[in-house]
Amino acid sequence: MGNEKTPQITRSCEIITVFHNTYYHALFGVGLYLTLNETDANELVANTFEKICTWPLIKLEEIILWEKPRTLSYLSTTLNNTHIDAIRKKKNRQEREKKYCEIKKTKFEQSIEANYLSNENICVIKNAYYDTLEKEPKIIRVAFYLRTDRGFKNKEIAHLLNMPANTVGTNFRRLRLKIKKRIKIG
């Protein structure tokens, strides 16, 4: 109960299916022309049909009555607008990421950690890192490698190594403290 489709939803689905069966290949060609890549073109057509699915039934019933060239033209314009929106969103995201990186870079350059990154300090840090890891049991070294180099989460590492996630987190905190102490001494 609650999953029944109303006649309006059923009719919308039928119209969208007709559009898909009739115009998919033509729209894919337009998408291929716009993106120059089959995967991107396929995704663009899918995003266009996703947008079409949100149209009201009245609009869909009106469009289905049009002649095929007019309908294709309208759907092609929708596809083009979807493409323009995607490009705009990508550009905005890249600008936000660039601003974020610039802010982080400025904050980092003014931080205490920036002092550690001089050439002579890098050697001290690497030596402390490898010396400390060398003294740890193999399972902790593997877990640390999975976390730092492979980007696994503590729960994933715990599942792989058959240990509690809290233990993995505790081991990491202890290991980081040992490395920090070693850096201060060295």
C-alpha positions, 0 to 999 in steps of 0.5 A: 500500500502506498506504492500504487501508481496513479493514472497520471503517473502511469500516463507520464511514464508512458509518454516518457517511454515513447519519447525515449524509444523514439528520440534517444538515438537522435538525442545521443547524436546531438549529445555526442556532437556537444561532448565529443565523448560517448560516455559523456553523451550518454550521461547527458541524454540520461540527465536530459531524460531525468529533467523530462521526468519532472515535467508536468503531465499537461506539458508532456501531453501537449508535446506528444501531440506535436509533429516529430521534427518539432518535438525533436527540436524541443528535446534537443534544446532541452538537451543543449540547456542541460549541457550548458547547465552542466558546464556552468556547474562544473566551472562554478565548482572549479572556481570554488575549489580554486578559492578554497585551495588558495585560502587553505594555502594562505592559512598554511603558509602562515601556520606553524606547520609551514616551518617544518617543511623546510628541506632539512626538516623534511629529512627529520620528519621522514626519518622519525616517520620511518623509524617509528613505523619500523618499531611497530608490529606488522599489523599496525604498519599495514593498517597505517599504510592502508589509512595514509596511502590507500585512504581506507577508513578505520571501519574498513581497515578493522574489517580487513584486519579482523579487529575492532574499529576503536582499536584501529583508531587508538593505534593510529593516535598512539602512532601519531603521538610517537612520531610527533615526539620523535620529531621534537627530539630529532 
